[in-house]
Amino acid sequence: ACAGCHPQATAVWASSAHATAWDTLNEHQRGYDPSCIPCHTTGFGHPGGFVNLKQTPGLKHLGCESCHGPGSDHLSQPEAAGYGDLPVAEAACVACHTGENSPDFTLQAYWPLVSH
């Protein structure tokens, strides 16, 4: 739904690792691991979020809502200002890019890969 109004942001996302995050789990045989799934899908454990590949295949990988939050209100009122603003600094990133899961993460190195 985001792509219709945000094609440039969608193009940046499509070329990022976020667009294939689920594939990383499969490469490491971790697609069954509930401790890994939240950071490799959109909305796992939240209402309307990823359930499994059969029920919610469109939510595998990390979509816009993974960083920007639920967009249903924005879809119903796109002119409303303020939607999509990220938390201060790198808070949206370090929820998944922890020292354990992403030891080489630095905002300065990664941000240019996803900035839109």
LINSUL-V915827 format. One record per run of one state. SS is the DSSP state (H for helix, E for strand, C for the rest). FROM is the first residue (numbers start at 0). LEN is the number of residues. If there is no record, write none. Layout:
SS;FROM;LEN + SS;FROM;LEN
This chain:
C;0;6 + H;6;8 + C;14;2 + H;16;11 + C;27;6 + H;33;4 + C;37;3 + E;40;1 + C;41;15 + H;56;3 + E;59;1 + C;60;3 + H;63;5 + C;68;3 + H;71;5 + C;76;14 + H;90;4 + C;94;12 + H;106;8 + C;114;2
